Amino acid sequence: MNKLISCVPNFSEGQDKEKIEKLVEVFRKKDKVKLLDYGFDTDHNRLVVTAVGAPQEMKEAVVEAIDVAVGLIDMTHHTGQHPRMGAVDVVPFIPIKNVTLEEAIVIANEVATEVSKKHNLQVVFYEKSASAKHRENLAAV
């Protein structure tokens, strides 16, 4: 049974094409992950990546992309029209095939645990994975 999960991470970089390429390349090079699309906007200074793949490989790709983003994006000099909380803003996991919402939430938690320990980051969950009712609406976070 093939399992597929999608992820649409948003990075606070939409101006430096070299940095954008390094972030996108993480998803391109994974065997069991397919980069579907990416788009960036210089005014908002934001990159949105859309990828789909096997759950474990997607998790690995997302952790690696966050590692790259944390190393490349200096938020002390960041400007842009889009509200942002960090080098990586949102990382939604979407069940596509033979993956439940609960499994997607587990993957999100595993990614959050790994990157928060590795980079000393605060991770906040929203929508269906929120740990508190007041965080369910992303706009309220």
N, C-alpha and C positions, 0 to 999 in steps of 0.2 A: 504494500500500500504506500504509494508516494504521498508525502506530506509536503505542502507548500504554505509558506507564510510570507507576507509582504512586510516591508518596513519603509517608512517615509521620513527619514531623519531630516531635520532642518538645522543647518549650520549658519552661524553668524559670519558668513563670508560670501560676498557677491561682487567683489571688485578686483581682487587679485587672481588673475587667471591661472597662475602657477599653483597657488594654494588650492584653488577649485579643482584643478586637474589631479592634484595629489589626493584629495578627498574622494573624488569620483573613481580614481584608479583602484582604490581598495575594493570596490564592488565589482569592477571589471575583471579583476584578476582571480576571483574566487571561482572554482570549478562548478560548484553547485549553487551559485548565486547568479542571477541574471539582472543586469542593470537595465531597467525598462526605460527610464527617462531621468533627466536632471535639468534643472533650470535655475538661473541665477538672475538677480536684479541688482544693479549698481546703486540705485536710489535707496532701496531697502537694505542693501548690503547683506544679502541672504541667499543661500543655496539650498534647494530642496532636491533630494535624491529619492527616486522611487526604484526599489529593487524587490525581487521575489526569489525565493529559494527554499532549500531544505532548512528546517528549523535550526539545527546545530550550526550549519555553515553560515546562515544568516546572522545568528548570534555572534559568531566569531568575526564576521565582517563588520558588524555594527560596533563591537568593542574596539576593533582595530581602527575604524574610522573615527571613533571618539578619541582614541589615543592620538591619532594624527591631528585632529582638530585642536585638542588641548595643547599640543606642541606648537601648532602653527598660528593660532588666532590669539592675538593680544587684545583682550577686551578693554584694557585701559586706554586704548587709542581707537576704539570702535565707534563709528558713527553710522547712522542709517535711520530711515523712517520707521522701520518695523520695531515694535517692542521686543525686547530680548532679555534673557536672564543669564546667558552664558554663551560660550563658544558653540555649544550644542543646546538648542532650545527644546525641541520636542522630538521624541523618538517613538512614534506609534507603531505597534506591531499589529498587523491585520491578518486574521486567519483566512486562508484562501481555499485550501483543499485538504481534507482529512486532518485538520487542526481545529481544536475547539477554542473558544474565547478564553477559557480557563488556562489552556496550554499556552496561549499567547501571553497571558498575564504572568505566568510562571517564567517565561523567557524574558519578559521585560524586567521582572524582579531579579533574575540572574544577571542580566546586563547591568542593571543599576547597582547591585551589590559589588560586582567586579570593578566597575569604573569609579564608584564612590570610594572604595578602599584604595585603589591604585592612584587616584588623582586627588584624593581628599575633597570630593565634590558632594554637594548637597543634591539629592535627587528627589523630585516631587512627582508623585503620580497623579493623574487626572482621569476624568471620564470613568470608564468601567474598572480601571485598575486603581482608582483613588482609595487611599486608606482612611479617608475621612470624608463625610458627606459634603462639607463646604469646599472640597477640592474637585468635585465632579465636573464642574463647569470650568474649562480651561481659562476663560476670561477672568474668573475669580482668583486664579492662582497668581 
